[in-house]
Amino acid sequence: MHLNLRCFPRWIAAGALCLACTFVPRVQAQDAAESAHAVDMPDLPDAPSAVAAQSSSSQPASTPTTQGQPPSANNNSLEGKQTKRILWIIPNFRAVSVDAKLPPQTVKEKFWGATQDSFDYSSVIYVGILAGISQAEDSIPEFHQGAAGYGRYYWHTFVDNADENYWVEFFLPVAFRQDPRYYTLGRGGIIKRTGYSISRVFITRTDAGNNTFNVSEIVGAGAAAGISTLYYPSRYATWTKTGQRWLISVGLDGGTFLFKEFWPDINAKIFHQKPETSAP
């Protein structure tokens, strides 16, 4: 993304942390009780596609149900569960729910994940918001203001977003056999979960389930920043400007990881947005 680091990444991180500080303590006691009876899992959890199965399997056998009704209608059904979109406008396809176990992604699935993050309707809206922020900051004066200026900001941001998505979620994960999904930790204190989410910028899971250096994120963001020199004004094609775009992209991803980590808590306590179980 070509955004001013003074604004958006810090806004995401600060907003997620403030909301988490308010609502996470309310569920920590319950998390501790659940973890005392939990079966040992790998150090990483998982996924939107497994939400429906988890919800039904977690229902107490003694709870009566009516045919055709959801197994649970209370907030507990949302805890630790990721939605495919955050508030219907922020793409969240890579986020994996707490304790879910998924098989390694195929090449086709990695390609589809990058495509969803680039062309889903929520991605189009998300890019529009980012472009508006950049224009409001006048971060690239050569683009000017007005509708024409916004159009320039939009297509540059759109290409930035798609370019990075394919490098970070498809090309390099396939080449290095890495898993581009974000596995929600979901348990522990705010400091532990914040540290975990930010660490996912540098640490990821291999297709075999082991931790490894996140080549896909670090190198992929750098590759996308380098390619962007081909379509930005010449004064933004220097090593310094390219390095800044690289750092901004990595910082923005770190901020979104932080938001993804605490989104289930925020969603359960405030928005009550139901997990999507069907394909988008």
Stockholm file with secondary structure:
# STOCKHOLM 1.0

chainA/1-280         MHLNLRCFPRWIAAGALCLACTFVPRVQAQDAAESAHAVDMPDLPDAPSAVAAQSSSSQPASTPTTQGQPPSANNNSLEGKQTKRILWIIPNFRAVSVDAKLPPQTVKEKFWGATQDSFDYSSVIYVGILAGISQAEDSIPEFHQGAAGYGRYYWHTFVDNADENYWVEFFLPVAFRQDPRYYTLGRGGIIKRTGYSISRVFITRTDAGNNTFNVSEIVGAGAAAGISTLYYPSRYATWTKTGQRWLISVGLDGGTFLFKEFWPDINAKIFHQKPETSAP
#=GR chainA/1-280 SS CCCCTTTHHHHHHHHHHHHHHHHHHHHHHHHHHHHHHCCCCCSSCCCGGGHHHHHHHTSCTTSCCCTTSCSCCSGGGGTTCCCSEETTTEECTTEECTTCCCCCCCHHHHHHHHHHHHHSHHHHHHHHHHHHHHHHHTSSGGGCSHHHHHHHHHHHHHHHHHHHHHIIIIIHHHHHTEECCEECCCCSCHHHHHHHHHHTTTEEEETTSCEEECHHHHHHHHHHHHHHTTTSCGGGCSHHHHHHHHHHHHHHHHHHHHHHHHHHHHIIIIICCCCCCSCC
#=GC SS_cons         CCCCTTTHHHHHHHHHHHHHHHHHHHHHHHHHHHHHHCCCCCSSCCCGGGHHHHHHHTSCTTSCCCTTSCSCCSGGGGTTCCCSEETTTEECTTEECTTCCCCCCCHHHHHHHHHHHHHSHHHHHHHHHHHHHHHHHTSSGGGCSHHHHHHHHHHHHHHHHHHHHHIIIIIHHHHHTEECCEECCCCSCHHHHHHHHHHTTTEEEETTSCEEECHHHHHHHHHHHHHHTTTSCGGGCSHHHHHHHHHHHHHHHHHHHHHHHHHHHHIIIIICCCCCCSCC
//
